[in-house]
Amino acid sequence: MPTYSYRCPSCGPFDVRVPMSALREQVPCRVCSAPSARVFQAPYLASGHSAVNRAIQRAEASAEDPQVVHDLPGKRADRRPSPPRDPRHASLPRW
């Protein structure tokens, strides 16, 4: 059940837990029964997905001492790409 924040003009802020279907823009204050307007705040976000958390932790760990990459992953630098199979490519210049 979500928690909504309201602010009473005389008593201050308070929270109300109600179903989304019963949400109202104004509710009576619990102390003085004055009409209290809803206050919008940043949403409460619980811990995110574990893969995202691991990526964030890796990025934070490497912020001071980043890893240096010398080659493309999964490829060797001394290996030339295979020639294209399309015969029209044979007339193109080589590098």
N, CA, C and O atoms as a GROMACS GRO file, in nm:
protein
  380
    1MET      N    1   0.086  -0.116   0.000
    1MET     CA    2   0.000   0.000   0.000
    1MET      C    3   0.091   0.124   0.000
    1MET      O    4   0.182   0.132   0.082
    2PRO      N    5   0.068   0.219  -0.090
    2PRO     CA    6   0.155   0.336  -0.098
    2PRO      C    7   0.132   0.434   0.017
    2PRO      O    8   0.025   0.438   0.078
    3THR      N    9   0.236   0.511   0.045
    3THR     CA   10   0.231   0.613   0.149
    3THR      C   11   0.231   0.749   0.081
    3THR      O   12   0.315   0.776  -0.005
    4TYR      N   13   0.137   0.836   0.118
    4TYR     CA   14   0.126   0.970   0.061
    4TYR      C   15   0.151   1.072   0.170
    4TYR      O   16   0.112   1.052   0.285
    5SER      N   17   0.217   1.179   0.133
    5SER     CA   18   0.250   1.285   0.230
    5SER      C   19   0.153   1.401   0.213
    5SER      O   20   0.120   1.441   0.101
    6TYR      N   21   0.109   1.455   0.326
    6TYR     CA   22   0.020   1.571   0.330
    6TYR      C   23   0.079   1.672   0.427
    6TYR      O   24   0.158   1.637   0.515
    7ARG      N   25   0.038   1.799   0.410
    7ARG     CA   26   0.085   1.904   0.502
    7ARG      C   27  -0.035   1.982   0.554
    7ARG      O   28  -0.114   2.039   0.477
    8CYS      N   29  -0.046   1.985   0.687
    8CYS     CA   30  -0.149   2.062   0.754
    8CYS      C   31  -0.097   2.206   0.770
    8CYS      O   32   0.020   2.224   0.805
    9PRO      N   33  -0.178   2.309   0.744
    9PRO     CA   34  -0.129   2.446   0.757
    9PRO      C   35  -0.087   2.483   0.899
    9PRO      O   36  -0.002   2.570   0.917
   10SER      N   37  -0.144   2.418   1.000
   10SER     CA   38  -0.108   2.453   1.137
   10SER      C   39  -0.022   2.347   1.207
   10SER      O   40   0.062   2.382   1.290
   11CYS      N   41  -0.040   2.219   1.175
   11CYS     CA   42   0.032   2.112   1.246
   11CYS      C   43   0.158   2.064   1.174
   11CYS      O   44   0.248   2.010   1.238
   12GLY      N   45   0.166   2.083   1.042
   12GLY     CA   46   0.284   2.040   0.968
   12GLY      C   47   0.261   1.913   0.888
   12GLY      O   48   0.146   1.872   0.866
   13PRO      N   49   0.370   1.850   0.843
   13PRO     CA   50   0.356   1.734   0.754
   13PRO      C   51   0.318   1.606   0.829
   13PRO      O   52   0.351   1.586   0.946
   14PHE      N   53   0.246   1.518   0.756
   14PHE     CA   54   0.213   1.385   0.808
   14PHE      C   55   0.192   1.292   0.689
   14PHE      O   56   0.169   1.338   0.577
   15ASP      N   57   0.201   1.162   0.713
   15ASP     CA   58   0.188   1.061   0.608
   15ASP      C   59   0.060   0.981   0.627
   15ASP      O   60   0.014   0.959   0.740
   16VAL      N   61   0.002   0.938   0.514
   16VAL     CA   62  -0.120   0.857   0.516
   16VAL      C   63  -0.097   0.740   0.422
   16VAL      O   64  -0.052   0.758   0.309
   17ARG      N   65  -0.129   0.619   0.470
   17ARG     CA   66  -0.120   0.498   0.387
   17ARG      C   67  -0.261   0.459   0.347
   17ARG      O   68  -0.342   0.417   0.429
   18VAL      N   69  -0.287   0.474   0.217
   18VAL     CA   70  -0.419   0.438   0.164
   18VAL      C   71  -0.399   0.369   0.030
   18VAL      O   72  -0.295   0.387  -0.033
   19PRO      N   73  -0.496   0.289  -0.015
   19PRO     CA   74  -0.487   0.230  -0.149
   19PRO      C   75  -0.489   0.340  -0.256
   19PRO      O   76  -0.541   0.450  -0.233
   20MET      N   77  -0.434   0.310  -0.372
   20MET     CA   78  -0.430   0.409  -0.480
   20MET      C   79  -0.570   0.452  -0.521
   20MET      O   80  -0.591   0.565  -0.564
   21SER      N   81  -0.665   0.362  -0.509
   21SER     CA   82  -0.802   0.394  -0.548
   21SER      C   83  -0.869   0.493  -0.451
   21SER      O   84  -0.967   0.557  -0.487
   22ALA      N   85  -0.817   0.505  -0.330
   22ALA     CA   86  -0.876   0.594  -0.230
   22ALA      C   87  -0.799   0.724  -0.213
   22ALA      O   88  -0.823   0.798  -0.118
   23LEU      N   89  -0.707   0.753  -0.305
   23LEU     CA   90  -0.625   0.874  -0.296
   23LEU      C   91  -0.710   0.998  -0.318
   23LEU      O   92  -0.791   1.005  -0.410
   24ARG      N   93  -0.689   1.099  -0.230
   24ARG     CA   94  -0.758   1.227  -0.242
   24ARG      C   95  -0.654   1.340  -0.236
   24ARG      O   96  -0.548   1.323  -0.177
   25GLU      N   97  -0.687   1.453  -0.298
   25GLU     CA   98  -0.594   1.567  -0.298
   25GLU      C   99  -0.588   1.634  -0.161
   25GLU      O  100  -0.485   1.691  -0.126
   26GLN      N  101  -0.695   1.628  -0.085
   26GLN     CA  102  -0.697   1.684   0.051
   26GLN      C  103  -0.757   1.582   0.146
   26GLN      O  104  -0.854   1.513   0.114
   27VAL      N  105  -0.697   1.575   0.264
   27VAL     CA  106  -0.749   1.489   0.370
   27VAL      C  107  -0.752   1.571   0.498
   27VAL      O  108  -0.677   1.667   0.511
   28PRO      N  109  -0.838   1.534   0.594
   28PRO     CA  110  -0.838   1.607   0.721
   28PRO      C  111  -0.715   1.572   0.805
   28PRO      O  112  -0.671   1.456   0.808
   29CYS      N  113  -0.661   1.671   0.872
   29CYS     CA  114  -0.546   1.650   0.960
   29CYS      C  115  -0.586   1.558   1.074
   29CYS      O  116  -0.700   1.563   1.123
   30ARG      N  117  -0.495   1.475   1.116
   30ARG     CA  118  -0.524   1.380   1.226
   30ARG      C  119  -0.537   1.450   1.360
   30ARG      O  120  -0.605   1.400   1.450
   31VAL      N  121  -0.472   1.565   1.375
   31VAL     CA  122  -0.473   1.634   1.504
   31VAL      C  123  -0.586   1.736   1.512
   31VAL      O  124  -0.666   1.733   1.606
   32CYS      N  125  -0.592   1.828   1.412
   32CYS     CA  126  -0.687   1.939   1.421
   32CYS      C  127  -0.803   1.929   1.322
   32CYS      O  128  -0.892   2.014   1.324
   33SER      N  129  -0.804   1.830   1.235
   33SER     CA  130  -0.909   1.806   1.134
   33SER      C  131  -0.917   1.916   1.028
   33SER      O  132  -1.018   1.925   0.958
   34ALA      N  133  -0.816   1.998   1.014
   34ALA     CA  134  -0.814   2.101   0.909
   34ALA      C  135  -0.783   2.032   0.776
   34ALA      O  136  -0.714   1.931   0.775
   35PRO      N  137  -0.835   2.086   0.664
   35PRO     CA  138  -0.804   2.026   0.534
   35PRO      C  139  -0.655   2.042   0.503
   35PRO      O  140  -0.600   2.152   0.511
   36SER      N  141  -0.591   1.931   0.466
   36SER     CA  142  -0.446   1.930   0.441
   36SER      C  143  -0.421   1.888   0.297
   36SER      O  144  -0.478   1.790   0.249
   37ALA      N  145  -0.336   1.964   0.229
   37ALA     CA  146  -0.306   1.938   0.088
   37ALA      C  147  -0.196   1.834   0.075
   37ALA      O  148  -0.111   1.818   0.163
   38ARG      N  149  -0.201   1.764  -0.037
   38ARG     CA  150  -0.100   1.661  -0.064
   38ARG      C  151   0.032   1.728  -0.102
   38ARG      O  152   0.035   1.830  -0.170
   39VAL      N  153   0.143   1.668  -0.056
   39VAL     CA  154   0.277   1.716  -0.085
   39VAL      C  155   0.344   1.614  -0.176
   39VAL      O  156   0.343   1.494  -0.148
   40PHE      N  157   0.402   1.663  -0.286
   40PHE     CA  158   0.470   1.573  -0.379
   40PHE      C  159   0.618   1.568  -0.346
   40PHE      O  160   0.681   1.672  -0.327
   41GLN      N  161   0.672   1.447  -0.338
   41GLN     CA  162   0.812   1.426  -0.305
   41GLN      C  163   0.873   1.330  -0.406
   41GLN      O  164   0.803   1.272  -0.489
   42ALA      N  165   1.005   1.315  -0.397
   42ALA     CA  166   1.073   1.218  -0.482
   42ALA      C  167   1.025   1.078  -0.444
   42ALA      O  168   1.003   1.052  -0.326
   43PRO      N  169   1.008   0.988  -0.541
   43PRO     CA  170   0.960   0.854  -0.509
   43PRO      C  171   1.065   0.774  -0.433
   43PRO      O  172   1.185   0.794  -0.449
   44TYR      N  173   1.017   0.684  -0.351
   44TYR     CA  174   1.106   0.593  -0.280
   44TYR      C  175   1.139   0.478  -0.374
   44TYR      O  176   1.050   0.404  -0.416
   45LEU      N  177   1.265   0.466  -0.406
   45LEU     CA  178   1.308   0.358  -0.494
   45LEU      C  179   1.394   0.261  -0.413
   45LEU      O  180   1.501   0.297  -0.365
   46ALA      N  181   1.347   0.141  -0.400
   46ALA     CA  182   1.423   0.039  -0.330
   46ALA      C  183   1.545   0.002  -0.414
   46ALA      O  184   1.567   0.060  -0.520
   47SER      N  185   1.622  -0.090  -0.367
   47SER     CA  186   1.741  -0.128  -0.442
   47SER      C  187   1.703  -0.171  -0.582
   47SER      O  188   1.601  -0.236  -0.603
   48GLY      N  189   1.787  -0.134  -0.678
   48GLY     CA  190   1.759  -0.162  -0.818
   48GLY      C  191   1.791  -0.305  -0.854
   48GLY      O  192   1.811  -0.390  -0.767
   49HIS      N  193   1.797  -0.331  -0.980
   49HIS     CA  194   1.828  -0.463  -1.032
   49HIS      C  195   1.972  -0.498  -0.996
   49HIS      O  196   2.058  -0.410  -0.997
   50SER      N  197   2.000  -0.623  -0.965
   50SER     CA  198   2.133  -0.662  -0.919
   50SER      C  199   2.239  -0.640  -1.025
   50SER      O  200   2.352  -0.605  -0.991
   51ALA      N  201   2.207  -0.659  -1.152
   51ALA     CA  202   2.305  -0.636  -1.259
   51ALA      C  203   2.341  -0.488  -1.267
   51ALA      O  204   2.457  -0.453  -1.290
   52VAL      N  205   2.243  -0.401  -1.249
   52VAL     CA  206   2.270  -0.258  -1.251
   52VAL      C  207   2.355  -0.219  -1.131
   52VAL      O  208   2.448  -0.140  -1.144
   53ASN      N  209   2.324  -0.276  -1.014
   53ASN     CA  210   2.404  -0.247  -0.895
   53ASN      C  211   2.549  -0.290  -0.913
   53ASN      O  212   2.640  -0.219  -0.871
   54ARG      N  213   2.571  -0.407  -0.974
   54ARG     CA  214   2.709  -0.453  -0.997
   54ARG      C  215   2.782  -0.361  -1.093
   54ARG      O  216   2.900  -0.332  -1.073
   55ALA      N  217   2.715  -0.314  -1.197
   55ALA     CA  218   2.777  -0.224  -1.293
   55ALA      C  219   2.814  -0.091  -1.227
   55ALA      O  220   2.920  -0.035  -1.254
   56ILE      N  221   2.727  -0.042  -1.142
   56ILE     CA  222   2.757   0.083  -1.070
   56ILE      C  223   2.875   0.063  -0.976
   56ILE      O  224   2.961   0.150  -0.967
   57GLN      N  225   2.880  -0.049  -0.906
   57GLN     CA  226   2.991  -0.076  -0.816
   57GLN      C  227   3.123  -0.088  -0.891
   57GLN      O  228   3.226  -0.040  -0.844
   58ARG      N  229   3.121  -0.153  -1.010
   58ARG     CA  230   3.242  -0.163  -1.091
   58ARG      C  231   3.289  -0.027  -1.136
   58ARG      O  232   3.408   0.003  -1.134
   59ALA      N  233   3.195   0.057  -1.178
   59ALA     CA  234   3.230   0.191  -1.224
   59ALA      C  235   3.288   0.274  -1.109
   59ALA      O  236   3.384   0.349  -1.130
   60GLU      N  237   3.231   0.263  -0.991
   60GLU     CA  238   3.283   0.337  -0.876
   60GLU      C  239   3.420   0.286  -0.836
   60GLU      O  240   3.506   0.364  -0.795
   61ALA      N  241   3.442   0.154  -0.845
   61ALA     CA  242   3.570   0.097  -0.805
   61ALA      C  243   3.681   0.139  -0.901
   61ALA      O  244   3.796   0.155  -0.861
   62SER      N  245   3.646   0.157  -1.030
   62SER     CA  246   3.750   0.191  -1.127
   62SER      C  247   3.762   0.341  -1.148
   62SER      O  248   3.838   0.384  -1.236
   63ALA      N  249   3.693   0.422  -1.072
   63ALA     CA  250   3.698   0.567  -1.091
   63ALA      C  251   3.837   0.623  -1.060
   63ALA      O  252   3.883   0.713  -1.130
   64GLU      N  253   3.903   0.572  -0.959
   64GLU     CA  254   4.035   0.622  -0.921
   64GLU      C  255   4.147   0.555  -0.998
   64GLU      O  256   4.251   0.616  -1.024
   65ASP      N  257   4.128   0.429  -1.036
   65ASP     CA  258   4.232   0.354  -1.104
   65ASP      C  259   4.169   0.276  -1.220
   65ASP      O  260   4.148   0.155  -1.207
   66PRO      N  261   4.138   0.344  -1.333
   66PRO     CA  262   4.070   0.274  -1.442
   66PRO      C  263   4.159   0.172  -1.510
   66PRO      O  264   4.281   0.186  -1.512
   67GLN      N  265   4.098   0.068  -1.565
   67GLN     CA  266   4.171  -0.033  -1.640
   67GLN      C  267   4.203   0.021  -1.778
   67GLN      O  268   4.120   0.088  -1.840
   68VAL      N  269   4.324  -0.009  -1.828
   68VAL     CA  270   4.365   0.036  -1.959
   68VAL      C  271   4.340  -0.076  -2.058
   68VAL      O  272   4.378  -0.191  -2.034
   69VAL      N  273   4.275  -0.044  -2.169
   69VAL     CA  274   4.242  -0.142  -2.272
   69VAL      C  275   4.342  -0.126  -2.386
   69VAL      O  276   4.360  -0.016  -2.439
   70HIS      N  277   4.408  -0.236  -2.424
   70HIS     CA  278   4.507  -0.232  -2.531
   70HIS      C  279   4.452  -0.287  -2.662
   70HIS      O  280   4.497  -0.244  -2.769
   71ASP      N  281   4.359  -0.379  -2.659
   71ASP     CA  282   4.303  -0.441  -2.779
   71ASP      C  283   4.152  -0.446  -2.768
   71ASP      O  284   4.094  -0.428  -2.661
   72LEU      N  285   4.090  -0.471  -2.881
   72LEU     CA  286   3.947  -0.493  -2.880
   72LEU      C  287   3.917  -0.626  -2.813
   72LEU      O  288   3.991  -0.722  -2.833
   73PRO      N  289   3.812  -0.634  -2.736
   73PRO     CA  290   3.780  -0.761  -2.671
   73PRO      C  291   3.744  -0.868  -2.772
   73PRO      O  292   3.662  -0.844  -2.861
   74GLY      N  293   3.803  -0.984  -2.759
   74GLY     CA  294   3.770  -1.098  -2.844
   74GLY      C  295   3.840  -1.099  -2.978
   74GLY      O  296   3.818  -1.191  -3.057
   75LYS      N  297   3.923  -1.001  -3.008
   75LYS     CA  298   3.994  -0.998  -3.136
   75LYS      C  299   4.142  -0.977  -3.110
   75LYS      O  300   4.182  -0.912  -3.014
   76ARG      N  301   4.222  -1.034  -3.198
   76ARG     CA  302   4.366  -1.015  -3.189
   76ARG      C  303   4.405  -0.903  -3.284
   76ARG      O  304   4.347  -0.890  -3.391
   77ALA      N  305   4.504  -0.823  -3.246
   77ALA     CA  306   4.544  -0.708  -3.327
   77ALA      C  307   4.615  -0.752  -3.454
   77ALA      O  308   4.608  -0.681  -3.554
   78ASP      N  309   4.686  -0.868  -3.454
   78ASP     CA  310   4.764  -0.910  -3.571
   78ASP      C  311   4.678  -0.983  -3.675
   78ASP      O  312   4.731  -1.022  -3.779
   79ARG      N  313   4.554  -1.003  -3.650
   79ARG     CA  314   4.468  -1.079  -3.739
   79ARG      C  315   4.397  -0.985  -3.837
   79ARG      O  316   4.336  -0.886  -3.795
   80ARG      N  317   4.404  -1.013  -3.963
   80ARG     CA  318   4.338  -0.932  -4.064
   80ARG      C  319   4.195  -0.984  -4.083
   80ARG      O  320   4.169  -1.103  -4.065
   81PRO      N  321   4.105  -0.895  -4.119
   81PRO     CA  322   3.968  -0.942  -4.142
   81PRO      C  323   3.960  -1.031  -4.264
   81PRO      O  324   4.039  -1.015  -4.358
   82SER      N  325   3.867  -1.122  -4.264
   82SER     CA  326   3.851  -1.212  -4.378
   82SER      C  327   3.799  -1.133  -4.498
   82SER      O  328   3.726  -1.036  -4.481
   83PRO      N  329   3.838  -1.174  -4.621
   83PRO     CA  330   3.793  -1.100  -4.739
   83PRO      C  331   3.643  -1.114  -4.758
   83PRO      O  332   3.585  -1.216  -4.722
   84PRO      N  333   3.580  -1.014  -4.814
   84PRO     CA  334   3.435  -1.022  -4.834
   84PRO      C  335   3.399  -1.126  -4.938
   84PRO      O  336   3.478  -1.153  -5.028
   85ARG      N  337   3.284  -1.184  -4.926
   85ARG     CA  338   3.240  -1.289  -5.017
   85ARG      C  339   3.170  -1.233  -5.141
   85ARG      O  340   3.152  -1.304  -5.240
   86ASP      N  341   3.132  -1.108  -5.137
   86ASP     CA  342   3.063  -1.048  -5.251
   86ASP      C  343   3.164  -1.015  -5.361
   86ASP      O  344   3.259  -0.942  -5.333
   87PRO      N  345   3.148  -1.064  -5.484
   87PRO     CA  346   3.246  -1.039  -5.591
   87PRO      C  347   3.256  -0.892  -5.630
   87PRO      O  348   3.358  -0.850  -5.685
   88ARG      N  349   3.154  -0.814  -5.605
   88ARG     CA  350   3.161  -0.671  -5.638
   88ARG      C  351   3.263  -0.598  -5.552
   88ARG      O  352   3.314  -0.493  -5.592
   89HIS      N  353   3.294  -0.652  -5.434
   89HIS     CA  354   3.393  -0.590  -5.345
   89HIS      C  355   3.535  -0.607  -5.396
   89HIS      O  356   3.625  -0.538  -5.347
   90ALA      N  357   3.559  -0.695  -5.489
   90ALA     CA  358   3.695  -0.721  -5.539
   90ALA      C  359   3.752  -0.598  -5.610
   90ALA      O  360   3.874  -0.580  -5.613
   91SER      N  361   3.668  -0.514  -5.668
   91SER     CA  362   3.717  -0.397  -5.739
   91SER      C  363   3.742  -0.277  -5.647
   91SER      O  364   3.794  -0.175  -5.692
   92LEU      N  365   3.707  -0.289  -5.521
   92LEU     CA  366   3.731  -0.178  -5.427
   92LEU      C  367   3.878  -0.173  -5.387
   92LEU      O  368   3.945  -0.276  -5.385
   93PRO      N  369   3.929  -0.053  -5.355
   93PRO     CA  370   4.070  -0.043  -5.316
   93PRO      C  371   4.097  -0.114  -5.184
   93PRO      O  372   4.009  -0.119  -5.098
   94ARG      N  373   4.216  -0.168  -5.166
   94ARG     CA  374   4.260  -0.236  -5.043
   94ARG      C  375   4.337  -0.138  -4.956
   94ARG      O  376   4.389  -0.038  -5.006
   95TRP      N  377   4.344  -0.166  -4.829
   95TRP     CA  378   4.422  -0.083  -4.741
   95TRP      C  379   4.550  -0.138  -4.713
   95TRP      O  380   4.628  -0.078  -4.639
   0.00000   0.00000   0.00000
